[in-house]
Amino acid sequence: MSHTPHELHEEFPEHAETITALKTSDAHFARLAEEYHEVNRAIHRSEIRVDTLSEEAEEELRRKRMVLKDEIYAMLSKAG
């Protein structure tokens, strides 16, 4: 399988340990991370033309990924 860009550990390399720790200790963070992962994969699959999405649908996913990323970053910043 090809490399999927924008994975959380790539987006926040300085928070890699915190991401791993929060995924196991904080259910809300784990849900956000999983949702981010699903949205990110859907975008990537559309970009490489595995799945076909309308331009509007792909843009909506990109907006959703940005909102999730912002929320995840806020939690990472508070955690350490």
The first five atom37 places (N, CA, C, CB, O) and aatype in JSON, in Angstrom:
{
  "aatype": [12, 15, 8, 16, 14, 8, 6, 10, 8, 6, 6, 13, 14, 6, 8, 0, 6, 16, 9, 16, 0, 10, 11, 16, 15, 3, 0, 8, 13, 0, 1, 10, 0, 6, 6, 18, 8, 6, 19, 2, 1, 0, 9, 8, 1, 15, 6, 9, 1, 19, 3, 16, 10, 15, 6, 6, 0, 6, 6, 6, 10, 1, 1, 11, 1, 12, 19, 10, 11, 3, 6, 9, 18, 0, 12, 10, 15, 11, 0, 7],
  "atom_mask": [
    [1, 1, 1, 1, 1],
    [1, 1, 1, 1, 1],
    [1, 1, 1, 1, 1],
    [1, 1, 1, 1, 1],
    [1, 1, 1, 1, 1],
    [1, 1, 1, 1, 1],
    [1, 1, 1, 1, 1],
    [1, 1, 1, 1, 1],
    [1, 1, 1, 1, 1],
    [1, 1, 1, 1, 1],
    [1, 1, 1, 1, 1],
    [1, 1, 1, 1, 1],
    [1, 1, 1, 1, 1],
    [1, 1, 1, 1, 1],
    [1, 1, 1, 1, 1],
    [1, 1, 1, 1, 1],
    [1, 1, 1, 1, 1],
    [1, 1, 1, 1, 1],
    [1, 1, 1, 1, 1],
    [1, 1, 1, 1, 1],
    [1, 1, 1, 1, 1],
    [1, 1, 1, 1, 1],
    [1, 1, 1, 1, 1],
    [1, 1, 1, 1, 1],
    [1, 1, 1, 1, 1],
    [1, 1, 1, 1, 1],
    [1, 1, 1, 1, 1],
    [1, 1, 1, 1, 1],
    [1, 1, 1, 1, 1],
    [1, 1, 1, 1, 1],
    [1, 1, 1, 1, 1],
    [1, 1, 1, 1, 1],
    [1, 1, 1, 1, 1],
    [1, 1, 1, 1, 1],
    [1, 1, 1, 1, 1],
    [1, 1, 1, 1, 1],
    [1, 1, 1, 1, 1],
    [1, 1, 1, 1, 1],
    [1, 1, 1, 1, 1],
    [1, 1, 1, 1, 1],
    [1, 1, 1, 1, 1],
    [1, 1, 1, 1, 1],
    [1, 1, 1, 1, 1],
    [1, 1, 1, 1, 1],
    [1, 1, 1, 1, 1],
    [1, 1, 1, 1, 1],
    [1, 1, 1, 1, 1],
    [1, 1, 1, 1, 1],
    [1, 1, 1, 1, 1],
    [1, 1, 1, 1, 1],
    [1, 1, 1, 1, 1],
    [1, 1, 1, 1, 1],
    [1, 1, 1, 1, 1],
    [1, 1, 1, 1, 1],
    [1, 1, 1, 1, 1],
    [1, 1, 1, 1, 1],
    [1, 1, 1, 1, 1],
    [1, 1, 1, 1, 1],
    [1, 1, 1, 1, 1],
    [1, 1, 1, 1, 1],
    [1, 1, 1, 1, 1],
    [1, 1, 1, 1, 1],
    [1, 1, 1, 1, 1],
    [1, 1, 1, 1, 1],
    [1, 1, 1, 1, 1],
    [1, 1, 1, 1, 1],
    [1, 1, 1, 1, 1],
    [1, 1, 1, 1, 1],
    [1, 1, 1, 1, 1],
    [1, 1, 1, 1, 1],
    [1, 1, 1, 1, 1],
    [1, 1, 1, 1, 1],
    [1, 1, 1, 1, 1],
    [1, 1, 1, 1, 1],
    [1, 1, 1, 1, 1],
    [1, 1, 1, 1, 1],
    [1, 1, 1, 1, 1],
    [1, 1, 1, 1, 1],
    [1, 1, 1, 1, 1],
    [1, 1, 1, 0, 1]
  ],
  "atom_positions": [
    [[0.84, -1.18, 0.0], [0.0, 0.0, 0.0], [0.88, 1.24, 0.0], [-0.95, 0.0, 1.21], [1.96, 1.24, 0.59]],
    [[0.43, 2.28, -0.65], [1.21, 3.5, -0.71], [1.17, 4.24, 0.62], [0.69, 4.4, -1.84], [0.31, 4.01, 1.47]],
    [[2.12, 5.12, 0.77], [2.22, 5.94, 1.97], [1.05, 6.94, 2.01], [3.58, 6.69, 2.02], [0.77, 7.61, 1.01]],
    [[0.39, 7.03, 3.14], [-0.7, 7.98, 3.31], [-0.16, 9.21, 4.01], [-1.88, 7.34, 4.11], [0.25, 9.14, 5.17]],
    [[-0.16, 10.37, 3.32], [0.32, 11.59, 3.97], [-0.65, 12.11, 5.03], [0.56, 12.67, 2.93], [-1.8, 11.7, 5.09]],
    [[-0.16, 13.0, 5.84], [-0.95, 13.7, 6.87], [-1.34, 12.82, 8.06], [-2.19, 14.26, 6.25], [-2.3, 13.14, 8.76]],
    [[-0.62, 11.73, 8.31], [-0.89, 10.94, 9.5], [-0.51, 11.79, 10.73], [-0.08, 9.58, 9.47], [0.36, 12.65, 10.64]],
    [[-1.18, 11.55, 11.84], [-0.98, 12.39, 13.03], [0.48, 12.47, 13.48], [-1.82, 11.87, 14.17], [0.96, 13.54, 13.85]],
    [[1.18, 11.34, 13.45], [2.57, 11.36, 13.9], [3.45, 12.19, 12.96], [3.12, 9.93, 13.99], [4.49, 12.7, 13.38]],
    [[3.05, 12.33, 11.72], [3.78, 13.19, 10.78], [3.4, 14.65, 10.98], [3.51, 12.76, 9.33], [4.25, 15.54, 10.89]],
    [[2.13, 14.89, 11.24], [1.65, 16.26, 11.42], [2.21, 16.87, 12.7], [0.12, 16.29, 11.46], [2.5, 18.06, 12.75]],
    [[2.36, 16.05, 13.74], [2.82, 16.52, 15.05], [3.97, 15.64, 15.56], [1.66, 16.54, 16.07], [3.81, 14.98, 16.58]],
    [[5.11, 15.61, 14.87], [6.19, 14.71, 15.28], [6.7, 15.0, 16.69], [7.34, 14.81, 14.31], [7.16, 14.1, 17.39]],
    [[6.61, 16.26, 17.11], [7.07, 16.63, 18.45], [6.13, 16.11, 19.54], [7.2, 18.15, 18.56], [6.47, 16.13, 20.72]],
    [[4.95, 15.64, 19.14], [3.97, 15.13, 20.09], [3.72, 13.62, 19.91], [2.65, 15.88, 19.93], [2.71, 13.09, 20.38]],
    [[4.64, 12.94, 19.24], [4.43, 11.51, 18.93], [4.17, 10.68, 20.18], [5.64, 10.96, 18.18], [3.26, 9.86, 20.2]],
    [[4.96, 10.89, 21.22], [4.77, 10.11, 22.45], [3.44, 10.45, 23.12], [5.93, 10.37, 23.43], [2.76, 9.57, 23.64]],
    [[3.08, 11.73, 23.1], [1.82, 12.15, 23.7], [0.64, 11.57, 22.94], [1.72, 13.69, 23.73], [-0.34, 11.14, 23.55]],
    [[0.72, 11.53, 21.61], [-0.35, 10.94, 20.8], [-0.55, 9.49, 21.2], [-0.01, 11.03, 19.29], [-1.68, 9.05, 21.43]],
    [[0.53, 8.74, 21.28], [0.44, 7.33, 21.65], [-0.15, 7.18, 23.05], [1.83, 6.67, 21.6], [-1.02, 6.33, 23.26]],
    [[0.3, 7.98, 23.98], [-0.2, 7.89, 25.36], [-1.68, 8.25, 25.44], [0.61, 8.8, 26.28], [-2.45, 7.56, 26.1]],
    [[-2.09, 9.33, 24.77], [-3.48, 9.75, 24.85], [-4.43, 8.77, 24.16], [-3.64, 11.12, 24.23], [-5.58, 8.62, 24.57]],
    [[-3.95, 8.1, 23.12], [-4.8, 7.11, 22.44], [-5.21, 5.99, 23.4], [-4.08, 6.52, 21.22], [-6.29, 5.42, 23.26]],
    [[-4.36, 5.69, 24.36], [-4.67, 4.61, 25.3], [-5.3, 5.1, 26.6], [-3.41, 3.85, 25.61], [-5.96, 4.33, 27.29]],
    [[-5.09, 6.37, 26.94], [-5.58, 6.85, 28.24], [-6.79, 7.78, 28.17], [-4.49, 7.55, 28.94], [-7.43, 8.03, 29.19]],
    [[-7.12, 8.3, 26.98], [-8.2, 9.27, 26.85], [-9.14, 8.82, 25.74], [-7.63, 10.71, 26.56], [-8.8, 8.89, 24.56]],
    [[-10.32, 8.36, 26.12], [-11.28, 7.81, 25.14], [-11.7, 8.86, 24.12], [-12.52, 7.26, 25.86], [-11.87, 8.55, 22.94]],
    [[-11.88, 10.11, 24.56], [-12.27, 11.17, 23.62], [-11.17, 11.41, 22.59], [-12.57, 12.48, 24.39], [-11.45, 11.52, 21.39]],
    [[-9.93, 11.48, 23.05], [-8.81, 11.67, 22.13], [-8.72, 10.48, 21.18], [-7.48, 11.84, 22.92], [-8.49, 10.67, 19.98]],
    [[-8.88, 9.28, 21.68], [-8.81, 8.09, 20.83], [-9.87, 8.14, 19.74], [-8.98, 6.81, 21.69], [-9.6, 7.77, 18.59]],
    [[-11.09, 8.59, 20.08], [-12.16, 8.71, 19.07], [-11.81, 9.77, 18.03], [-13.51, 9.05, 19.74], [-12.02, 9.56, 16.84]],
    [[-11.29, 10.91, 18.49], [-10.88, 11.96, 17.55], [-9.78, 11.47, 16.61], [-10.41, 13.2, 18.31], [-9.82, 11.72, 15.41]],
    [[-8.81, 10.78, 17.17], [-7.7, 10.27, 16.37], [-8.2, 9.25, 15.35], [-6.63, 9.64, 17.27], [-7.75, 9.26, 14.2]],
    [[-9.11, 8.4, 15.75], [-9.65, 7.4, 14.83], [-10.47, 8.08, 13.72], [-10.53, 6.39, 15.6], [-10.36, 7.7, 12.56]],
    [[-11.26, 9.07, 14.08], [-12.05, 9.79, 13.09], [-11.13, 10.53, 12.12], [-13.02, 10.79, 13.77], [-11.36, 10.53, 10.91]],
    [[-10.07, 11.16, 12.65], [-9.09, 11.84, 11.81], [-8.48, 10.83, 10.83], [-7.98, 12.5, 12.67], [-8.35, 11.11, 9.64]],
    [[-8.11, 9.68, 11.35], [-7.5, 8.63, 10.52], [-8.45, 8.22, 9.39], [-7.14, 7.4, 11.39], [-8.03, 8.11, 8.23]],
    [[-9.72, 8.0, 9.71], [-10.7, 7.59, 8.7], [-10.9, 8.66, 7.64], [-12.04, 7.27, 9.36], [-10.92, 8.36, 6.44]],
    [[-11.03, 9.91, 8.06], [-11.21, 11.02, 7.12], [-9.97, 11.19, 6.26], [-11.53, 12.34, 7.86], [-10.07, 11.36, 5.04]],
    [[-8.8, 11.13, 6.88], [-7.55, 11.28, 6.15], [-7.38, 10.19, 5.1], [-6.37, 11.26, 7.12], [-6.97, 10.46, 3.97]],
    [[-7.7, 8.96, 5.47], [-7.61, 7.86, 4.5], [-8.59, 8.04, 3.35], [-7.87, 6.51, 5.2], [-8.26, 7.75, 2.21]],
    [[-9.79, 8.51, 3.64], [-10.79, 8.75, 2.59], [-10.29, 9.81, 1.61], [-12.14, 9.18, 3.21], [-10.45, 9.67, 0.4]],
    [[-9.68, 10.86, 2.13], [-9.13, 11.9, 1.27], [-8.01, 11.32, 0.4], [-8.6, 13.09, 2.11], [-7.97, 11.55, -0.81]],
    [[-7.13, 10.58, 1.02], [-6.01, 9.99, 0.29], [-6.52, 9.04, -0.81], [-5.08, 9.24, 1.25], [-6.01, 9.06, -1.93]],
    [[-7.5, 8.22, -0.49], [-8.04, 7.28, -1.48], [-8.68, 8.04, -2.64], [-9.09, 6.35, -0.83], [-8.62, 7.59, -3.78]],
    [[-9.27, 9.19, -2.36], [-9.83, 10.01, -3.43], [-8.71, 10.63, -4.27], [-10.74, 11.13, -2.85], [-8.79, 10.67, -5.5]],
    [[-7.66, 11.1, -3.61], [-6.54, 11.73, -4.31], [-5.83, 10.76, -5.26], [-5.54, 12.28, -3.3], [-5.41, 11.15, -6.34]],
    [[-5.71, 9.51, -4.85], [-5.02, 8.54, -5.71], [-5.99, 7.79, -6.62], [-4.24, 7.55, -4.85], [-5.61, 6.83, -7.3]],
    [[-7.24, 8.24, -6.61], [-8.29, 7.75, -7.51], [-8.68, 6.29, -7.28], [-7.84, 7.91, -8.93], [-9.08, 5.59, -8.2]],
    [[-8.55, 5.84, -6.03], [-9.06, 4.52, -5.66], [-10.57, 4.62, -5.47], [-8.37, 3.99, -4.35], [-11.33, 3.74, -5.89]],
    [[-10.99, 5.7, -4.83], [-12.41, 6.0, -4.65], [-12.71, 7.31, -5.38], [-12.79, 6.11, -3.13], [-11.86, 8.2, -5.45]],
    [[-13.9, 7.4, -5.91], [-14.3, 8.61, -6.61], [-15.25, 9.42, -5.75], [-14.96, 8.28, -7.97], [-16.3, 8.94, -5.33]],
    [[-14.85, 10.66, -5.48], [-15.69, 11.59, -4.73], [-15.88, 12.84, -5.58], [-15.06, 11.93, -3.34], [-15.03, 13.18, -6.4]],
    [[-16.99, 13.5, -5.37], [-17.17, 14.78, -6.04], [-16.19, 15.78, -5.42], [-18.65, 15.28, -5.91], [-15.69, 15.57, -4.31]],
    [[-15.94, 16.83, -6.14], [-15.06, 17.87, -5.64], [-15.58, 18.44, -4.32], [-14.91, 18.99, -6.67], [-14.81, 18.72, -3.4]],
    [[-16.9, 18.6, -4.25], [-17.52, 19.14, -3.03], [-17.35, 18.18, -1.85], [-19.02, 19.42, -3.28], [-17.07, 18.62, -0.73]],
    [[-17.53, 16.9, -2.1], [-17.39, 15.9, -1.03], [-15.95, 15.86, -0.52], [-17.81, 14.52, -1.53], [-15.72, 15.76, 0.69]],
    [[-15.0, 15.93, -1.44], [-13.6, 15.91, -1.02], [-13.26, 17.18, -0.23], [-12.67, 15.78, -2.25], [-12.55, 17.11, 0.77]],
    [[-13.77, 18.33, -0.67], [-13.55, 19.58, 0.07], [-14.15, 19.51, 1.47], [-14.16, 20.77, -0.7], [-13.54, 19.98, 2.43]],
    [[-15.33, 18.93, 1.59], [-15.97, 18.78, 2.9], [-15.11, 17.9, 3.81], [-17.39, 18.18, 2.76], [-14.95, 18.2, 4.99]],
    [[-14.56, 16.83, 3.27], [-13.67, 15.97, 4.05], [-12.42, 16.74, 4.48], [-13.27, 14.72, 3.25], [-11.95, 16.58, 5.61]],
    [[-11.89, 17.56, 3.6], [-10.71, 18.35, 3.95], [-11.02, 19.33, 5.09], [-10.19, 19.12, 2.71], [-10.21, 19.52, 5.99]],
    [[-12.19, 19.94, 5.04], [-12.59, 20.85, 6.12], [-12.74, 20.08, 7.43], [-13.92, 21.57, 5.77], [-12.32, 20.55, 8.49]],
    [[-13.35, 18.9, 7.35], [-13.54, 18.08, 8.55], [-12.18, 17.67, 9.14], [-14.38, 16.82, 8.22], [-11.99, 17.69, 10.35]],
    [[-11.24, 17.3, 8.26], [-9.9, 16.92, 8.72], [-9.24, 18.1, 9.43], [-9.02, 16.45, 7.55], [-8.59, 17.92, 10.46]],
    [[-9.4, 19.31, 8.89], [-8.81, 20.49, 9.5], [-9.4, 20.75, 10.89], [-9.01, 21.71, 8.6], [-8.66, 21.08, 11.82]],
    [[-10.71, 20.62, 11.04], [-11.36, 20.82, 12.34], [-10.86, 19.78, 13.34], [-12.9, 20.74, 12.2], [-10.54, 20.11, 14.48]],
    [[-10.79, 18.53, 12.91], [-10.3, 17.46, 13.79], [-8.85, 17.72, 14.18], [-10.42, 16.09, 13.11], [-8.48, 17.55, 15.35]],
    [[-8.03, 18.12, 13.22], [-6.62, 18.39, 13.49], [-6.47, 19.52, 14.5], [-5.88, 18.74, 12.19], [-5.64, 19.44, 15.4]],
    [[-7.28, 20.57, 14.36], [-7.23, 21.67, 15.32], [-7.6, 21.21, 16.73], [-8.17, 22.8, 14.88], [-6.95, 21.59, 17.7]],
    [[-8.64, 20.39, 16.83], [-9.06, 19.9, 18.14], [-8.0, 18.98, 18.75], [-10.41, 19.16, 18.03], [-7.72, 19.05, 19.94]],
    [[-7.43, 18.14, 17.92], [-6.38, 17.24, 18.39], [-5.17, 18.05, 18.86], [-5.96, 16.25, 17.27], [-4.59, 17.76, 19.91]],
    [[-4.8, 19.06, 18.1], [-3.66, 19.9, 18.49], [-3.91, 20.6, 19.82], [-3.36, 20.95, 17.4], [-3.01, 20.68, 20.66]],
    [[-5.12, 21.09, 20.01], [-5.45, 21.74, 21.28], [-5.28, 20.77, 22.44], [-6.9, 22.3, 21.24], [-4.76, 21.14, 23.5]],
    [[-5.71, 19.54, 22.26], [-5.56, 18.55, 23.33], [-4.09, 18.2, 23.55], [-6.35, 17.27, 23.0], [-3.66, 18.04, 24.69]],
    [[-3.32, 18.09, 22.47], [-1.9, 17.8, 22.6], [-1.16, 18.92, 23.32], [-1.28, 17.56, 21.24], [-0.27, 18.67, 24.13]],
    [[-1.54, 20.15, 23.01], [-0.89, 21.31, 23.64], [-1.14, 21.34, 25.14], [-1.38, 22.6, 23.0], [-0.25, 21.7, 25.91]],
    [[-2.35, 20.98, 25.54], [-2.68, 20.96, 26.96], [-1.99, 19.81, 27.7], [-4.18, 20.86, 27.15], [-1.64, 19.93, 28.87]],
    [[-1.8, 18.69, 26.98], [-1.25, 17.49, 27.61], [0.26, 17.58, 27.81], [-1.58, 16.27, 26.77], [0.82, 16.89, 28.66]],
    [[0.9, 18.4, 27.06], [2.31, 18.45, 27.31], [3.1, 19.02, 26.23], [0.0, 0.0, 0.0], [4.33, 19.1, 26.34]]
  ]
}
